[in-house]
Amino acid sequence: MPKAKKSSKRKKFDYTKDRKKLRTKLRRKLAPTIECAQIRNAWDDRKTVQQNLREMGLQHDTKTVLPIRQPKLTNTEAMDVEPDELLIKKPYVIKDMEAQASIPSQSSKTLSRDLIEYAQHMLREHGDGNYKAMARDEKNYYQDTPKQIKRKIEDYKQCHAEDYSTFMQSLKA
């Protein structure tokens, strides 16, 4: 069988492409994306990672934050930096990160309607603490153990606190 002919088209330089722009575009594409918005906004591409983090008041290497084997070293000696160079040039980054961390997160966990009805039935029939009787109940289709039923009722209390309080008040009335 004969071999296929190789294409003998010679490579030519493309003058229409800007090599510098292509290189910077490739560098940006390959660079890792910074998920933290505060760090991303304060980042300087012309500086190294360690220089950027030092300016923000963050530490690059976790081993040098607290000296473990050499207790005589101070924090500035551990980072190999002079004390005058330790000035934080971008303190707003840490303040923004602390403000964002102090905001309590809203739990978006909800339970299915069937599980809510199941928990309400068990509470209605057996009260708030008799989990062994709940495990023997005929509505316990999935044969949950007392601990599993307790966990489901705790989830109901936590996720739907208002519904639980109104339900318990209606039981008492």
N, C-alpha and C positions, 0 to 999 in steps of 0.2 A: 504494500500500500504506500502510495506517495505521501510525503509530509506536506502539511499546509505551508504556504509561503508566508514568511514573516513580513509584516508591514515595514517598509523601509522609509517611512516618513520621518524626516529629521526634526528634532525639537528646535523650536524657534523661541526667542525671548519675547515675551508679551510686554510691550511698552505701555499698554493702556492700564495695567494694574499697578496700583501704588503699594509697593512692598511694605513700606513702613506702616500704613494703615492696616494691611492684612496681618502684620505681626502683632500690632496692638490689639486688634480684634481677636486674634487667636489667644493672646495672653489673657484677655478679659474672659474669654469663653472657658479657658482651662482653669482660671482662678476659682477657688472655692467661694460659694456665695455665703455671706455672713447673714445669719437669720436674725440676730439681735439688731433691731432698728437703730438703737442708740450707738452701738459700736460701728455699724455700717455708715452712719452719717458722719461720724468723727474720724473715719479711717482716711489715712493719707497713703495713696498708692506708691508714692516715691520713697516711703520709709519702710524699714523692715518690720516684721511682725512684733519683735521685741521692743523696738522703738515706739511703735504705735501704742502697744499695750502699756508701756511705761508712762507715756504721756497721759493716758487715760486713768492712771492710778491702778491698773490691773497688773497681775503677775503672769509672766509667760511660762516660767518653769515652776511647777508646784513643789519641787524638791528644795528649791532655794528660799521658799517663803518662811518656813520654820526649820531652822537647822536642827537635825536630829543627832548626828554623831559628833558635831563640834559645837557644844553649847556656848563657847566663848565668842563665837561670831555674832555680830549684830545683824539686823535685817539689811542694812545698807552694805555691809561687807559681804553678805551672802549673795546679794544681787550683783556684785562687782561694779558698784556705782559709787561715785563720790556723793556725799550728802547734799551738796549744792545742785547736783544733777538730778536728785530725786524729786524735784519739784513737779507737782502735777499740773500740767498745762491745760488739761481738759477735765476739770472736776465735774462739769455738768453731766458727763456720761454716767458716773457712779450715782449721782443724785437722781437722774432719770430712771436708772435701773432699779434703785431702791424704791422709788415711788411706784414703779410698775409692779415690783414684787410685793409691796405692802397692800395692793388692791386685792380684796378677797375674791377668789374665783367662784363663779356661780356654777353649781352642779346642774348639769343638763340631763342627769339620769332620771328616767321615768320608768314606770312599770306598766305592763300590759293590763288591759281592762280585766282579763280573766284572772290575773294574779291579784289584782285589787279586790275583786269579788271573792276570791278564795280566802284572802286574809280577813276580809270583813265577815265572811261566814264563820270562820274558825273563831274569831273574837266574839261574835254574837252567840255562838253555841257554847263555847267553853271558857270564856273570860280571857283575861290577859296573861295568865301565867301557867295554865294547865296544858303543857305541850304534849305530855304523854297521852292525854285523852284526845288531843287533836290528831295525833298519829294514828289512833285507832278509829277515827271518824270515817264514815263511809264515803264522804266527799273527798277524802284523801286518795284520789285516783292514782297518783304516781307513787304511792306508798312512801312518802317522805318520812324521814326519821324526825324525832322531836327537835333535834338541833337544826335540821334543814328548815322545818316549819318556823322555828324561832328566828332564823336568819331572814326568812322571807317576810315575817311580820316586822322585824327591825328595819328591813329595807323599805317597807310600806310606811313605817313611822318616819323614816328619814326623808324619803323622796316626796311624800305627800303629807306633810305635817299638818296643814290646815284641814285637809279631808279627814285625817285621823282624829284630830281634836273634835271636829263637829260630829263625827261618827260616834266617838266615845260619849260625848254629851247626850246624843240622842239615845244611846243605850241606857244611860243613867236616868233619863226622864221617862 
